[in-house]
Amino acid sequence: MKTDKEVYKIFTAYPKYLFNCADIRNRTSYTMESVTLKEFERRTDGILKPNNPKEPTYIMEFQAQNDDNIYHRLIMEMALFAMTHPNCKVRGILIFLDQDKDPKTNPWHSLSKTKQKFLRIVYMKDYIKDLEKQQPKHPLVAVFKPLFEKNLEILKTHSRIWYQNITNSRLPKAAKENFQKAFTNWLLVRFPKLNYEEVIKMIETLPDLEETLAYQQLVSIGKKLGEKTGEKRGEKRGEKRGEKRGIKVALIGQQKFMLKEIKRFETMNKKGEIDEVVFKKLCAPIRKELKKVKDQIKTMINELSEQKKSRPISKRS
Protein backbone atom coordinates (compact mmCIF):
# COMPACT_ATOMS: atom_id res chain seq x y z
CA MET A 1 0.00 0.00 0.00
CA LYS A 2 1.39 3.40 -0.98
CA THR A 3 1.27 5.51 2.15
CA ASP A 4 3.81 8.34 1.71
CA LYS A 5 1.46 10.61 -0.23
CA GLU A 6 -1.37 10.33 2.30
CA VAL A 7 0.92 10.70 5.31
CA TYR A 8 2.38 13.83 3.73
CA LYS A 9 -1.15 15.24 3.27
CA ILE A 10 -2.08 14.48 6.88
CA PHE A 11 0.94 16.12 8.45
CA THR A 12 1.02 19.01 5.98
CA ALA A 13 -2.56 19.78 6.90
CA TYR A 14 -1.78 19.74 10.61
CA PRO A 15 1.98 19.73 11.47
CA LYS A 16 1.19 19.91 15.18
CA TYR A 17 0.41 16.18 15.15
CA LEU A 18 3.79 15.41 13.63
CA PHE A 19 5.54 17.23 16.48
CA ASN A 20 3.38 15.34 18.97
CA CYS A 21 4.42 12.03 17.39
CA ALA A 22 8.09 12.98 17.54
CA ASP A 23 7.78 14.34 21.09
CA ILE A 24 8.94 17.81 20.04
CA ARG A 25 7.82 20.89 21.93
CA ASN A 26 7.97 23.53 19.25
CA ARG A 27 8.13 27.17 20.33
CA THR A 28 6.78 28.61 17.10
CA SER A 29 4.36 27.69 14.34
CA TYR A 30 5.58 25.61 11.38
CA THR A 31 4.57 25.07 7.78
CA MET A 32 5.36 21.83 5.98
CA GLU A 33 6.20 21.41 2.32
CA SER A 34 7.94 18.95 0.03
CA VAL A 35 11.16 20.25 -1.53
CA THR A 36 13.31 18.89 -4.35
CA LEU A 37 17.03 18.88 -3.49
CA LYS A 38 18.55 19.55 -6.91
CA GLU A 39 21.99 18.11 -6.19
CA PHE A 40 20.39 14.70 -5.50
CA GLU A 41 17.40 15.20 -7.79
CA ARG A 42 15.41 13.83 -4.89
CA ARG A 43 12.21 15.11 -3.35
CA THR A 44 11.97 15.03 0.44
CA ASP A 45 8.84 13.70 2.12
CA GLY A 46 8.58 16.97 4.00
CA ILE A 47 10.45 19.97 5.33
CA LEU A 48 9.01 21.77 8.32
CA LYS A 49 10.01 25.42 8.28
CA PRO A 50 9.61 27.59 11.39
CA ASN A 51 8.13 31.08 11.35
CA ASN A 52 10.87 32.04 13.79
CA PRO A 53 14.24 31.59 11.96
CA LYS A 54 16.02 30.95 15.26
CA GLU A 55 14.14 27.68 15.70
CA PRO A 56 15.26 24.43 13.99
CA THR A 57 14.09 23.27 10.56
CA TYR A 58 13.03 19.62 10.45
CA ILE A 59 13.56 17.26 7.52
CA MET A 60 11.06 14.40 7.60
CA GLU A 61 11.09 11.02 5.89
CA PHE A 62 8.37 8.40 6.18
CA GLN A 63 9.19 4.74 5.58
CA ALA A 64 6.56 2.04 5.16
CA GLN A 65 8.77 -0.54 3.38
CA ASN A 66 12.10 -2.16 4.21
CA ASP A 67 14.94 0.08 3.03
CA ASP A 68 18.50 -0.27 4.34
CA ASN A 69 19.48 3.14 2.91
CA ILE A 70 16.80 5.31 4.53
CA TYR A 71 19.17 6.69 7.21
CA HIS A 72 21.83 7.52 4.62
CA ARG A 73 19.33 9.40 2.47
CA LEU A 74 17.89 11.42 5.34
CA ILE A 75 21.35 12.41 6.59
CA MET A 76 22.32 13.46 3.06
CA GLU A 77 19.17 15.58 2.82
CA MET A 78 19.90 17.19 6.20
CA ALA A 79 23.51 17.88 5.22
CA LEU A 80 22.56 19.38 1.87
CA PHE A 81 19.90 21.60 3.39
CA ALA A 82 22.41 22.79 6.01
CA MET A 83 24.95 23.59 3.24
CA THR A 84 22.41 25.72 1.34
CA HIS A 85 21.09 27.33 4.54
CA PRO A 86 24.24 27.93 6.63
CA ASN A 87 22.49 29.86 9.41
CA CYS A 88 19.78 27.25 9.90
CA LYS A 89 19.60 24.61 12.62
CA VAL A 90 18.70 21.33 10.93
CA ARG A 91 17.10 18.33 12.61
CA GLY A 92 15.66 15.08 11.26
CA ILE A 93 12.43 13.15 11.84
CA LEU A 94 12.32 9.58 10.63
CA ILE A 95 8.91 7.89 10.80
CA PHE A 96 8.58 4.14 10.34
CA LEU A 97 5.22 2.47 9.91
CA ASP A 98 6.36 -0.06 12.52
CA GLN A 99 9.56 -1.08 14.31
CA ASP A 100 10.30 -3.95 11.90
CA LYS A 101 11.01 -1.42 9.13
CA ASP A 102 13.83 0.28 11.07
CA PRO A 103 17.31 -0.97 9.99
CA LYS A 104 18.87 1.08 12.87
CA THR A 105 21.84 2.02 10.71
CA ASN A 106 24.78 3.37 12.70
CA PRO A 107 26.33 5.81 13.27
CA TRP A 108 23.20 7.72 12.20
CA HIS A 109 20.76 5.82 14.41
CA SER A 110 22.80 6.87 17.46
CA LEU A 111 21.92 10.52 16.70
CA SER A 112 18.49 9.78 18.12
CA LYS A 113 20.06 8.97 21.47
CA THR A 114 22.03 12.21 21.90
CA LYS A 115 20.94 14.89 24.36
CA GLN A 116 20.35 17.35 21.51
CA LYS A 117 18.10 14.85 19.69
CA PHE A 118 19.44 15.68 16.23
CA LEU A 119 17.28 12.85 14.93
CA ARG A 120 13.85 11.82 16.13
CA ILE A 121 12.57 8.31 15.37
CA VAL A 122 8.87 7.47 15.46
CA TYR A 123 7.24 4.05 15.17
CA MET A 124 3.78 5.04 13.98
CA LYS A 125 1.95 1.84 14.89
CA ASP A 126 3.23 1.96 18.48
CA TYR A 127 2.47 5.66 18.79
CA ILE A 128 -1.11 5.23 17.52
CA LYS A 129 -1.65 2.24 19.82
CA ASP A 130 -0.58 4.27 22.88
CA LEU A 131 -2.58 7.30 21.75
CA GLU A 132 -5.73 5.19 21.34
CA LYS A 133 -5.49 4.04 24.96
CA GLN A 134 -5.49 7.67 26.11
CA GLN A 135 -7.75 9.24 23.46
CA PRO A 136 -9.72 6.58 21.53
CA LYS A 137 -11.58 9.20 19.48
CA HIS A 138 -8.48 11.12 18.44
CA PRO A 139 -8.63 11.91 14.67
CA LEU A 140 -5.05 10.66 14.21
CA VAL A 141 -6.09 7.30 15.66
CA ALA A 142 -9.08 7.19 13.31
CA VAL A 143 -7.27 8.17 10.11
CA PHE A 144 -4.65 5.42 10.48
CA LYS A 145 -7.19 2.65 11.13
CA PRO A 146 -7.33 1.53 7.45
CA LEU A 147 -3.56 0.96 7.66
CA PHE A 148 -3.32 -0.81 11.01
CA GLU A 149 -6.58 -2.76 11.37
CA LYS A 150 -5.85 -6.23 9.98
CA ASN A 151 -9.37 -7.61 10.27
CA LEU A 152 -11.31 -6.47 7.19
CA GLU A 153 -14.67 -7.27 8.76
CA ILE A 154 -13.92 -5.06 11.77
CA LEU A 155 -12.61 -2.36 9.44
CA LYS A 156 -15.79 -2.50 7.40
CA THR A 157 -18.06 -2.50 10.45
CA HIS A 158 -16.28 0.29 12.34
CA SER A 159 -15.26 2.53 9.44
CA ARG A 160 -18.34 4.73 9.84
CA ILE A 161 -17.54 5.33 13.53
CA TRP A 162 -13.90 6.18 12.83
CA TYR A 163 -14.83 8.45 9.95
CA GLN A 164 -17.25 10.27 12.26
CA ASN A 165 -14.46 10.70 14.83
CA ILE A 166 -12.58 12.67 12.16
CA THR A 167 -15.70 14.59 11.12
CA ASN A 168 -16.61 15.50 14.71
CA SER A 169 -13.06 16.49 15.70
CA ARG A 170 -11.93 20.06 16.32
CA LEU A 171 -9.51 20.01 13.42
CA PRO A 172 -9.60 23.05 11.11
CA LYS A 173 -11.83 22.51 8.08
CA ALA A 174 -8.96 22.08 5.56
CA ALA A 175 -7.13 19.63 7.84
CA LYS A 176 -10.33 17.68 8.47
CA GLU A 177 -10.92 17.32 4.71
CA ASN A 178 -7.37 16.00 4.19
CA PHE A 179 -7.85 13.46 6.98
CA GLN A 180 -11.16 12.36 5.45
CA LYS A 181 -9.61 11.97 1.99
CA ALA A 182 -6.68 9.96 3.35
CA PHE A 183 -9.06 7.71 5.31
CA THR A 184 -11.22 7.12 2.22
CA ASN A 185 -8.26 6.50 -0.10
CA TRP A 186 -6.76 3.94 2.26
CA LEU A 187 -10.15 2.21 2.53
CA LEU A 188 -10.27 1.95 -1.28
CA VAL A 189 -6.89 0.20 -1.19
CA ARG A 190 -7.97 -2.20 1.55
CA PHE A 191 -11.21 -3.02 -0.30
CA PRO A 192 -10.08 -3.26 -3.95
CA LYS A 193 -13.33 -4.96 -5.04
CA LEU A 194 -15.43 -2.00 -3.89
CA ASN A 195 -15.85 1.12 -6.01
CA TYR A 196 -15.76 4.65 -4.62
CA GLU A 197 -19.55 4.87 -4.21
CA GLU A 198 -19.62 1.62 -2.23
CA VAL A 199 -16.85 2.81 0.10
CA ILE A 200 -18.67 6.11 0.64
CA LYS A 201 -21.83 4.17 1.49
CA MET A 202 -19.81 2.30 4.10
CA ILE A 203 -18.86 5.50 5.94
CA GLU A 204 -21.78 7.81 5.24
CA THR A 205 -23.96 9.12 8.05
CA LEU A 206 -27.72 8.89 8.23
CA PRO A 207 -28.98 11.25 5.48
CA ASP A 208 -31.75 13.80 5.88
CA LEU A 209 -35.09 12.37 4.89
CA GLU A 210 -35.78 14.71 1.98
CA GLU A 211 -32.31 14.05 0.51
CA THR A 212 -32.68 10.29 0.26
CA LEU A 213 -33.22 8.72 -3.15
CA ALA A 214 -35.84 6.39 -1.68
CA TYR A 215 -37.83 9.36 -0.42
CA GLN A 216 -37.68 11.15 -3.77
CA GLN A 217 -38.71 8.00 -5.65
CA LEU A 218 -41.62 7.29 -3.34
CA VAL A 219 -42.86 10.89 -3.50
CA SER A 220 -42.65 10.66 -7.29
CA ILE A 221 -44.75 7.48 -7.21
CA GLY A 222 -47.23 9.22 -4.94
CA LYS A 223 -47.58 12.13 -7.36
CA LYS A 224 -48.19 9.80 -10.30
CA LEU A 225 -50.79 7.85 -8.34
CA GLY A 226 -52.42 11.12 -7.39
CA GLU A 227 -52.50 12.33 -10.97
CA LYS A 228 -54.23 9.12 -12.09
CA THR A 229 -56.70 9.34 -9.23
CA GLY A 230 -57.38 12.96 -10.10
CA GLU A 231 -57.98 12.12 -13.75
CA LYS A 232 -60.43 9.41 -12.81
CA ARG A 233 -62.35 11.59 -10.36
CA GLY A 234 -61.96 14.84 -12.24
CA GLU A 235 -60.52 16.64 -9.22
CA LYS A 236 -57.21 18.00 -7.90
CA ARG A 237 -57.81 16.57 -4.47
CA GLY A 238 -57.04 13.09 -5.75
CA GLU A 239 -53.59 14.22 -6.85
CA LYS A 240 -52.88 15.77 -3.45
CA ARG A 241 -54.11 12.70 -1.60
CA GLY A 242 -51.96 10.44 -3.76
CA GLU A 243 -48.92 12.63 -3.16
CA LYS A 244 -49.50 12.60 0.59
CA ARG A 245 -49.88 8.81 0.55
CA GLY A 246 -46.54 8.58 -1.27
CA ILE A 247 -44.89 10.79 1.35
CA LYS A 248 -46.40 8.65 4.10
CA VAL A 249 -44.93 5.51 2.50
CA ALA A 250 -41.55 7.27 2.30
CA LEU A 251 -41.71 8.23 5.97
CA ILE A 252 -42.56 4.67 6.97
CA GLY A 253 -39.63 3.41 4.87
CA GLN A 254 -37.30 5.88 6.59
CA GLN A 255 -38.62 4.79 9.97
CA LYS A 256 -37.81 1.14 9.18
CA PHE A 257 -34.32 2.12 8.04
CA MET A 258 -33.58 3.97 11.28
CA LEU A 259 -34.93 1.15 13.45
CA LYS A 260 -32.69 -1.25 11.52
CA GLU A 261 -29.66 1.00 12.16
CA ILE A 262 -30.38 1.13 15.91
CA LYS A 263 -30.71 -2.65 15.99
CA ARG A 264 -27.38 -2.99 14.16
CA PHE A 265 -25.64 -0.80 16.76
CA GLU A 266 -27.34 -2.78 19.57
CA THR A 267 -25.85 -5.99 18.13
CA MET A 268 -22.40 -4.38 17.92
CA ASN A 269 -22.73 -3.24 21.53
CA LYS A 270 -23.70 -6.73 22.73
CA LYS A 271 -20.73 -8.25 20.90
CA GLY A 272 -18.40 -5.73 22.55
CA GLU A 273 -17.43 -4.13 19.23
CA ILE A 274 -18.47 -0.71 20.56
CA ASP A 275 -18.79 0.39 24.18
CA GLU A 276 -21.87 1.89 25.85
CA VAL A 277 -20.69 5.49 25.40
CA VAL A 278 -20.12 5.07 21.65
CA PHE A 279 -23.42 3.17 21.34
CA LYS A 280 -25.40 6.00 22.96
CA LYS A 281 -23.70 8.69 20.87
CA LEU A 282 -24.38 6.78 17.66
CA CYS A 283 -28.03 6.15 18.48
CA ALA A 284 -28.89 9.56 19.96
CA PRO A 285 -29.19 11.47 16.61
CA ILE A 286 -31.03 8.53 15.00
CA ARG A 287 -33.58 8.35 17.82
CA LYS A 288 -34.06 12.10 17.66
CA GLU A 289 -34.75 11.89 13.93
CA LEU A 290 -36.94 8.82 14.48
CA LYS A 291 -39.21 10.77 16.83
CA LYS A 292 -39.62 13.52 14.21
CA VAL A 293 -40.50 10.94 11.55
CA LYS A 294 -43.04 9.24 13.83
CA ASP A 295 -44.67 12.62 14.50
CA GLN A 296 -44.77 13.34 10.77
CA ILE A 297 -46.41 9.97 10.07
CA LYS A 298 -49.00 10.59 12.79
CA THR A 299 -49.77 14.05 11.38
CA MET A 300 -50.00 12.64 7.85
CA ILE A 301 -52.43 9.89 8.95
CA ASN A 302 -54.63 12.44 10.74
CA GLU A 303 -54.67 14.70 7.66
CA LEU A 304 -55.61 11.85 5.35
CA SER A 305 -58.29 10.74 7.80
CA GLU A 306 -59.77 14.25 7.95
CA GLN A 307 -59.75 14.51 4.16
CA LYS A 308 -61.58 11.21 3.92
CA LYS A 309 -64.25 12.40 6.37
CA SER A 310 -64.75 15.69 4.54
CA ARG A 311 -65.00 14.02 1.14
CA PRO A 312 -68.55 14.44 -0.27
CA ILE A 313 -70.54 11.21 -0.59
CA SER A 314 -71.49 10.59 -4.19
CA LYS A 315 -75.17 9.82 -4.72
CA ARG A 316 -75.94 6.69 -6.64
CA SER A 317 -78.69 6.98 -9.19
Helices and strands as residue ranges (DSSP letters): H 4-13, H 15-21, E 30-33, E 36-37, E 42-43, E 46-50, E 57-63, H 70-84, E 90-96, G 99-101, G 108-113, E 119-123, H 124-134, H 139-143, H 145-148, H 152-167, H 173-190, H 196-203, G 209-211, H 213-233, H 237-270, H 276-310
